[in-house]
Amino acid sequence: MSKTKNIFTTLKGDRAIWAITAFLALFSFLPVFSASSNLAYLYGNGDTLPFLVRHFMHLVLGFAIIYGVHKVPSHYFKGLSIIGIPIVFILLLITMAQGTTIDGANASRWIKVPFVGITFQTSTLASVVLMIYIARYLTKIKDKTITFKESILPLWVPVALILGLILPANFSTTAIIFVMVLTLVFMGGYPLKYIGIIVATGLLALTLFVLAAKAFPGVFPNRVDTWMSRIDSFADDEDSEGDYQIEKAKIAIATGGLTGLGPGKSVQKNFLPQSSSDFIYAIIVEEWGLIGGLMLLLMYLLLLFRILVVANKATTVFGKLAAIGVGLPIIFQALINMAVAVELFPVTGQTLPLVSSGGTSIWMTCLAIGIVLSVSVKREEVKAKEEEEMNPLDILSEAI
């Protein structure tokens, strides 16, 4: 008991974020155990226990990442981001060079870690590193008058290179990162007229890429066709083969009603190919009902609120921007995952943070949460130091 108490006393930072993260992780075991049953029959003997054990190990490593990262002083991430940018650039090059295809479509998203044998989605690491790098740059130019030309090389070239390497295999992730980058630079005080130039340039680059991919389909096999078919399926009222997953998800949500069928009693998990990852929210609503679905949404909104509180109370500009830069994408991804399940958004392949199965998604979410907690730890240390320096009369007046 004393050892457990000692462990908890070493946890620093925002307690609410720790509690929300722990709740989402613990809750995830029920839907993952339930939803992985179809995978168990497709790729095994029907035993779901190995999938649950794998998910448990992913979460254990994830919380180890949170614990380790939240102990690192937040200002250290400035230097680490400079080192991290070329590393993720090389990793993305290696990932793209593999040329992996799934059903004829370019799916070069993962690399296999040597000696370990696990696969790793490099774009998720690139997203976290890039947001920290941008926070560092915005901190550096704070209170300075900077021209667009001066910001191209240190800011927009790394953004363009990383997004350009992610785009061919993962349009949805590229779009999310781009929107988050624009949000961060706007909040960091980057001139609005320059942001307009970047938006126009980004749209032009995307158009040129689509035209090039159409003209030379052998370079990026069928990937643009996949994007277009998903958008067409979303916009078209007629049912097609591409609507299969979303139709099953809507059936699951409708079946769940207000209170749900009960934990483990989902029927549509047997028909949804990505029931334990991309469409796990539909399974949650089917088993836990609208009440369960709204409670889960509330947890992510509470997490957003605490991230904003941490950012607001941060003692440095870098801390504020870093907390927002890595924290906001977690909530954005969660909302997109839920929106896809209820057909408010085209199918994107984005997982539900900390709840869906999948190691890379869990680990990078935990990395981001660890950074946010590190920022909040810095605030606590500064506050404690200020209290130590105050004399008893000042403390009394503060209390009154």
N, C-alpha and C positions, 0 to 999 in steps of 0.2 A: 504493500500500500504506500509506503514511504517513497519507494522508487518511482511509482506512478506519479506521486505528488511532485517529486523532484523534476520529472520530465515536463510536467505542465508548467512549473515555475520558470522553465527555460524558454517557454513560448512567449515571445514579445510581439509588440505591434497591436493592431486593431483586433480586439477580442471578437467583435461581431463578424469580421471577415473570416476568422478562424472557425467560428461556429457555423456560419453559412456553408463554408467549404466542406466541413465535416458532415453536415447534414446532407448535402447533395451527394457526397461520396457514399455515405451509408445507405441512402435511399436508392442509389443506382444498382445495388446488388439485386433488389427484387425484380425490376424490369429487365435487367441484363440476363438474369437467371431464367426468367420466363421467356424472353424474346429469342434467346439463343437456341431454343429447342429445334427450330427448323434447320439451323446450321449443323446441329448435332446429328440430325438424320441425313443431311446432305453430305457431310464430310466425316462422319464418324458412325458409331454404333447406336446413336440416340442418347448417349450419356451427356448431360449438360454440365456436369461437375467440372470437367477440364476447362470449359469456357469461363465458369465462375472463378476458378482458381487463377486463371490467366488474368481476369479482370482484377482480382484481389491483388495480384503481384504488381500490376500496372499502377494501382492506386497506392500501394505501399511505396513504390519507387517515387511516385508523384509527390507524396507527402514528405518523403526524404528530400526531394528537390526543394519543396517549400521551406522546410526547416533549414536546410543549408543556405539557400539564397537569402532568406530573411535575416540571417546572421551577418551577411555582407553589408558593410556601410553603403548607403545608396549612392554616394558620390563616386564609388569605385566603378559603377556601371558606365560612367562616361568613357573612361579609358577602355573598358572591356568592349564597348560598342565599336570603337575604332578598330580593335583587333578582330572583332566578330564579323564586320562587313566583308573583308576579303575572304574569310573562312566560308561564310555562307555563299558567297559568289562562286567559290570553287566547288562547294558541295552541290549547288544548283547546276553547274556545268556538268559535273559527273552524273547527276541524276538525269539531265536531258540527254547526255551522250549514250545512256543505256538503251534509249529508243524502245522502251516497253510499250506493247500494244495489248489492249483488251478488247476482244470482239472487233478488231480492225481499227480501233480508235487509239490515238496517242494517249498513253496514260503514264508518262514518265514522271511520276510523283515520288517514288520511293527509292531508297538505296538500301542495300543490305549491309549491316554493320559487320566488318570482318571479325572472325573468331566467335562472335556471339550468335550470329545467325538470325537476328531480328531485323525487321524492316523499319525504316525511319523515313517519315515524310518531311523533306527538307524545307518545303515552303512555309511550314508552321514555325520553324526555328527562325527562318529569314524574316518573318513578320515581326517577331518580338525584337530581334536585333535591330531591324530597320527603325522601328518606332523609338527605341532608346537612342539610336544614332541621331534621329531627327530632333528629339528632345534636347540632346546635347548641343546640336547646332543652333537651335532656336534660343537656347540659354546664352550661347556665345554671342549672338548678335542682338541680344536684348538691349534696348535703349540706344541702339546704333542705327544710323540711316544707311540702309543697304540697297543697292540697285539690283534689278533682276539679273543682270549680267554677272554680277559678283556672286550670286547664289547658285548659278547653274552648275558649276563644277563641284563645289562641296556638298550641295544639297540634292539637286535634281538628277545629276548623273548617276549616283548610287541608286536612287529610287528607280530610274529608268532601266538600269541594267538588271536589277533584281526582279522588277515586274516583267521585264522582257523575257527573262528566263523562266518565270513561272507561267506566263500567259499561254504558251502552246499546249500545255497539258492540263491547266487548271484555271479556266476563265473566272469562275466564281470566287476563288481565293484571290486572284489578281484584282478583281473589282472591289472586293471587301477591303483589301489592303490599301488600294488607291483612295477609296472613300475615307478610310481612317487616317491616311496621311493628310488628305485635304482638311479633315476636321482638326487634326492636331496643329497643322501650320496656321490655320485660322485662329485657333485658340491661343497660339503662341505669338500672335500679333503680326504674322507675315502679311504684307499688303494685299488687300483684296483684289486689286487690279492684276497683280502678278499671279494670284491663284486662278483668275479667269483665263490667263494665258496658258497655264498648265492644264486646265480642264480642256480647253480647245485643242491643245497639243496632244493630250491623251486620247481624245476622241478621234483625231486625225490619224494617230498611230494605230489605233484599233481598226479603223476603216481600212488602212493600207494593209494591215496584217490579214484581215478577212479576205480582201481582194487577192493578196498574194497566195494565201492558202487555197483559194478557189482556183487560181490559175495554175498552181503547182501542188496538186493534192498529194503527191508522193512524199512531199517534205513533212507535212503534218497530217498523217492519215486520218481522214474523216472527222477530225476534231471540230472544225467549224460546223459541219453538218450536224454533229451532236448538239452543239449549242442552239443552232437554228431550230432543230426538231423539238427541243425542250421548250423554247419560246413559243413555237407554233402550237404545241400541245397545250400550253398554258392559255394562249389567247383563243384557241379554237374550242367551240362548244361541243363539237362532235368527238365521240370517243374513238380512240385509236390505240394501237399497241403500246405507244409511248405513255399512255395515260394509266397503264396497269397499276403501277405502284401508288400513284396518288388516289386512284379510285378505291383501292384496298384500304388506304389510310383513312379516307373519308368514311368508309363503311365501319372501320374500327372506332372512329370518333363518334359516329351516330349510334353505334351499338352500346357504347359506354354510358350514354345518358348522363344523368346527374351524379349518380353515386358509383357507377361502374359495375363490371361483372365480378370483381374481386381479384386479388393478387394471384397471378399465375393462370387465370381463366380466360385469357385472350384467345380468340379463334383466328383472327387475321394474322397473328404472328406466324402461322403456318403457310401463309401465302405471300407475305411481304419479304422480298429478297434481302432487304437491308433493315430488318425489324429491330436488330439490336444496336444499330448505329444511326443511319440517316433518318429513319422513320420511327425511332424509339418513342418519340412524343405521342404518336398515334396509339401505340400499344399502351402507354401510361394512361391516356385518357380512356381507352377501352376498359382497362382493368380498375382504374381509380376514379373514373368519371370526370365530369366537368369540374367538380370540386377539387379533385387531385390535380388536374391540369392547371387550374387557376392558382392553386397553392404553389405549384412549381414555378409558374410565371412570377408570382409574388416574391419568391426566394431570389430570383435573378434580379428583380427590381430592387430588392433590399441590398443585394450585393452592389448594384450600380450606385445606390444612395451612399453606401459606406465608402466606395471608391472615391466618389465626389467629396465626401467629408475628409478623407485622407488627403486628397489633392488640395482642398481648400486650406487645411491646417498645415500643409507642408511648409517647412522653414526656408526652402530654396525654390527658385524658379524651376530648376531642373527636376526637383522632386515633384512639383505640381504637374509638370508636363509628362514626366515619366509615368506617374500613376495613371494619368488619363490615357496616355499613349498605349500602355499595355493592358489597362483594365477595361477600357471601353470596347475593344474588339471582342472580349469574352461575352459581354452582354449582347452586342450586335449579332454575333454568331448564334447565340441562343435564340434570339428573336427571329432570325432568318430560318433556323431549323423548325421552329414552331409554326412560322408563316407558311413554310412549304407543306407541312403536314395538313394544314387546313386550306390549302390551295389559295393562299394570298400571295404566293411568290412561286416562280418556276423552280423546278427541281434543281438543286445546286450541289448536293453531296456534302453539305456541311453537317457536322455532328453536333450533338447537344453537349456542351462543355461539362465535364466531370460526371456526366450521367451515361452517355453512350459508351459502348465498348470501343477499344482502340487505344493503343499505347501512346502513339505520338501526340494525339489530341489531348490526352490527359496530362502528359508530361509537360507540354508547352503551356497549357492552361495553368498548371501548377507553377511553372517558372514565372509566368506573368503575375500570379497571385503572390509569389514570394517577393517579387520586386516591389509590388504595392505595399506589402507588409514591411519591407525594408525601409520604405519612405516613412511609414507610420512610426517605426521604431526610432528613426532619427528625430521625429517630432517629440517623442516621449523623452528621449535623452536630453534634448534641449530644454524641455519643460522642467525636468528633474534638476538640471544644472542651475536653471534660473531660480528654482525654489531653494536650492542650497545656498545661493548667494544672497537671498533675501534675509533681512533680519526679522526677529520675531514680531516686531510691530507691523512690518509690511505684510507679513503672513496673516496677522490678525485683521488688518484693514481689508485685505483681499477677501477673507472669509466673510466679513461683515458686508 
